[in-house]
């Protein structure tokens, strides 16, 4: 159902030829005539676009036409900043259309009730969009300069962990993320929000076991993240991450499956002085990516320039006694 809103928008109509009897029927002046029309608001969840948005939020690729749903001002800004293509933008009746929405993008205004029922969050910001997800391939992960650094999510099922791993991959300079069968989609709504927009820029590619094995042929070492009790395990600081490598993070409960353990070239662990059995998958993956970045000199230039700017306020090094 469509409702007429009290507010209105202006539609401009161009009259190409105006004939003036005083001009003897010659082509006349061009003018713009403005006409006020009521703005229409969608008040039914049965609307085709609304149903498509809902399907996208629920992860139904077929019903959504392959579109991805995003919600909130920040994700909308991040998507546009990252060059994503928007198909439709939805706004609630209580707010204005964001000024960053490009011309030509379809905009639908929904009643507050319909908007709240369609989106995923408890306190919606009043703006959502359907976007075309980028198509990524394995080659995208090798486009950066220097030795390849890849994260492999092998069986990660928590969307919050998945999104955090994608964000950490961007933060620490990884070329991308590979996901195996049984791993949650990086476009899952919780994963998307946890990535805080990184998923728009970091290549995330689904792969088979055979494709992971083929990485070795490209000179990439497969490094499995395991517990300290595993045989042949090396502490993170002692592992060489400077050469091309792929860090493998397994399922939150059971870790890496046997097929991945047989395939790996090395096993790495993060020593924990505290009495814990294991680290969260996202935390472990993030720490290992940080260590790889540290060994490769990642962020060194930024830290040096920041110290110069801060002068006497630069972070102090701990002395031996303080450590």
N, C-alpha and C positions, 0 to 999 in steps of 0.2 A: 504494500500500500504506500502511496505517496501523499505527503501532506504539504500544503503550501505554507511557507514560513512568512512571518511578518516582514523580515528583512528582505531586501531584494538585491539583485545584481544587474548590471547594465549589459545589454547586448547591443552591439553596434551593427548597423546595417548600412551598406553603401549603395546608393542609387547611382548606377553607372551613367545614365543620361537623363537630364532634366530638360524638358522642352518649355521654353518661355515664349508665349505668344508675341511678346515684344521683341524677341530675337529672330522672328521669322522661321521658327522650327529648327534652328541650328542646334548642334550639340551644346548643351548648357554646362553650367558649372557643376563640378563634383562636390557632393556634400555628404556628411555623415549624419544620419538621423539616429538618435538614441531612443531606445525603447526599454521601459522598465518591465521586467517579468518576475513573478514570485519565484524564490528559490525552493526547490522541492526536496523533501526529506523522506528517506526510506524508513517506514515504520513496521515493516514485516520481515521476519527472518526467512520467508519463502522467496525473497528476491534472489535472482540468479547469482549476482555478484556477492551478496551476503553469504549464500550457501557455499560459494567457491572459497571465500575467505575462511569460513568456519572449517571447511575440509582441509585447507592448508594448515591451519592451526593444529588440527588433529593429526596431521602427517599423512593424509590420504592423497598420494601422488596422482592417482587416476582422476579422482573427483575434483581435485584442485587444478587439473590441467598442467601438472608439473610445477606449479608455482610454490613459492615459499612465503609464509606470512611473517611479518615483523611488526612489533608494536612499540610505541613510545618515541618521544622526540629524539633521544640519543641514538637509538638504532637506526632511525630514519636518516639522521644526519650522517652517521657512519656509513650507511649503505650508499648514499649519494656521493660522499667524499671518496668512497672506494670504487666508484664507477659502476655500481650496480644499476640495472635497468628496472624501473618501476612500471608495473602495468596499471595498477589502480591504487588510489589513496582514499582511505575512509576516515572521516572525522565525525565526532559526536556533535550534536546540535548546540552544545554549550561552549564550543570554542571555535576560533578562526582557523582557516586553512594555513598551515605553516608556509611562510614565505619562501622556503627553500625548495618547495615542490616545483619541478620544471614545468614549463608551459607544454601543453599537449598531453599531459598525464591525466587520465580520467580521475575525477574527484567525486566521491559520493558522500553525502551527509546522512548520518543515521541518527535516529532518536537515541537518547541516552540508554534507554532500556534495551534496545536491540544491540547497541554497541557493547554494552556490558555483558550480554549473553553470548556474544560471538568471540570476544577476545579471551586470553588465557589468564591474565593477572587479576588479582583481587581488587586492586585500586587502579583501574585503567586511566591513562593520561589523555585519552580522547583522540588518539591518532594511531592508525595502523595502515599497513600497505601490503599489497601483493607484489612480489618481485620475481624476476627471472633468475634462478640460481646459476652461477657461473659453471661452465663445463671445464673440469680440470683433468689433466692426463699426467702420467708418470714423468714425462719429460719436463714438466713445469717445476719439479722439485730440484732439477739440476741446472736451472738457469742462473743462479747466483754465482758470484766469483768465489774462488777458493774451494777447498775440499767440502764435499757434500755433508750436511748434517741433517738427518731425517729422524722423525719420531714415528714409531710403529705402535699403534694401539691394537693389541691382539686380544680381543675379548673384553675390553672395557665396556661396562654396561651402565654405569651411572652417568646420566647426561651432564650433571654438574662437573664431574671429573673430566669428561670429554671436552667440554667447553674450556675448562681451565687449562688443559693440555694444549689446546689450539692457541690459546692466548699466550702461554709460556713459549710455545714454538716461535711465535712472532717476536716476543720480547727478547729471546736469546738467540735470534738469528738463524733458526732452522729453516731449511728450504721448503718444508711442508710436512704433512702428516699422512701416513698410510693407515688405512683401517682394514681389518680382516673380517671375515664372516663372524657374526655373533657380536660385533661391536656396535654400540648405539650410534645413530646418525649424528653427525656434527650439526645437522639442520634441525634436530629435535629442538623444541622451543626452549627447554631449560638449558640445553647445551649452547644454543645460540646466544641466550642472555648471559650465560657464564663466560662466553668468549668475549663479551663486550664489544663485538664488532670485528674481532680479529678473523673470524671465519669468512668475512667478505674478502680478505686479502691473502690469507694463508691457503695454499693449495691443499685440499683434503681429497685424497683419492682412495677408492675402495680397491683392494687387490686380493689375489688368490695366493695360496701358499707357493705355487710355482713362480709367480711374479716376485714374491719376496726372495726366493732362492736365486732368482736371476740377478738380484742386486750384487751378488758376489762377483758375477762376471763383469760388473762395472767398477770393481775395486772397492766396494762398500763392505766394511766389516759389520757383522750383525752382533750387537752387544745386548745380552739379556739382563734385565734388572731382576735380581733374585735376593733371597734372604742371606744373612751372614753365614748360616750353617751349611750352605751349599758347597759342594766339592769344587775346588779350583776357582773359587771366587776371588775377585780383586776389589779392593776398596776404591771408591770413586776417585779420590785424589791420586791414586797410583795408576789408574787406567789411562791409557793414551787415547784422548778424544781428538787429537789434532789431525789425524788422517780421516779420510772419508769414512763415515760410520752411520749406522742406524741404531738408535736406542729402542729396545723392545719393552713395552710395558704390558703386563698381562691383566687378567681378570682380578677384580677387587678381592674376591674370596679365595680363588684357587690358584692365582698366579698364571704363569705361562704354561700352556699345554705342552705335552711331551714332544709334539712335532716341532714346536718352535725351539725347544731346548736342544733337540738333536741338530737343528739347523744352525744354531748360533755359533759364532767364532770365539766369543769370550763371555764371561759372566761377571757382572759388577754389582756391588752392594754399597749401601750408604751406612757406615758404622753409626750406631745409636748408643750412647752411653746410658740412656734411660731404659727402664724395664718394660719395653714395648716389644710386641712380637713383630710388627711390621708397620710401614708407613702407608698412608693413604696413597692410592695410585697417582693422583694428580700431584701430590706433594713430591713423591719419589721421582716422577718424570720431570717435574720442574727443577728439582735440585740437580739432577743429572744433566739436564740441558744447560743449567747455569754453569756447572763445572766444565762442560764442553766449551761454552762461550768464554769462560775465564781462561782456559788453556789456550784458546785461539786469540786471546787479547781483546775479546769483545768488550766494548764500553770503555776501554782504557783511555782513548782520546777524549771522550766526554768527561770522564772523571778528572783528567788532568786540567782541562779547560775550566771546569767548574771550580777546582781548587784554586786556580789562578784568580778567578773572579771573586771568590769568597775571601781570599787573602788569609788573614789571621784566623778566620772562622772555618777554615778547612778542617775536615775530620782529623783528629789526632790519632796517631798510631799507638797501639798498646805496647807497653814495655814488657820485657820478659816476666817481671814480677807481677804485673797486672794480669798476664795471661794465666 
